[in-house]
Amino acid sequence: MSKYVLTLLVLFAGHKTGFAQNSPLNVFISVDMEGIGGIGTGKMTSSSGKDYDTGRELMTREVNTVIDAILEHGPATILVNDSHGDMQNLRHMKLHPDVEYIQGNIKPLGMVQGLDDSFDAAIFIGYHARAGTENAFIAHTGSGSVKGLWLNNTEVGEGGLNASFAGALGVPVIFAAGDQAFADQFAALTGAVTISTKVAIGQQVARLVHPDEVNRRLHEGTTKALENLSQSQIFDIGSPVTIRMRFASTTRPDILQAVPGMKRIDGYTVEYDADTMDEAYRLIRLMYKYISW
Ligand SMILES: [Zn+2]
């Protein structure tokens, strides 16, 4: 295949890579905690919970494994965004020294803070299935106050929401890791390479494999995803973006009527037409997180 044809194909695929082997790959990593291997209780994901420190160590190790696999594949610049709870979970001093790290959670773009169209690929690790999923470890979407989120009539969890944000920027999510339910759900939605870190027996119980085995899967999955980068799919839901959000109580929908253009669908459900994915993402974060009473 001539370089010209290859270039055209790459442009049609919307990718920025493929003919820029000499410049470092720019990779964004968002790391949540519920889907980290070796974490079998909710307590391990809470800063006040039993064995939280072990959870932090496991989470940091998984990020480093993915970073190692990226750097073994070739030169790369990597940004890691802490994406769980107060977003102050990773052990920074143990994190690979060649990456930059976003810490703290009062940020408008939450789990995708720092992601822009300069990135060649995004990777999500430690993720969990969307709210209401059966046999899924701590399945939720944003917070326990959300029962369901739909973008242009497709139900998404945090993984699908974040992949939609990446897709609107032309960035493919090439690899994702979490419990088996997440891995299956996310692969079906986006076509990304996924690996399972554990199998949930219920919302609060998981059947674990040793962290060494989880990290072996992570390394293998990251490498495979990078080798297939030129064929990776961009999850672009288009624009405008209709947000539909269903809540656990009627109070939040009551308060959200203050937002001009917010439609009430039923007691628990609101809908809003956003012009762009960026607008949608910022508003969704406000809707489930920054309204409190
Ligand atoms: Zn989380």
Boltz pocket constraint, residues with backbone or C-beta under 6 A from the ligand:
constraints:
  - pocket:
      binder: B
      contacts: [[A, 32], [A, 33], [A, 34], [A, 83], [A, 84], [A, 85], [A, 126]]
      max_distance: 6.0
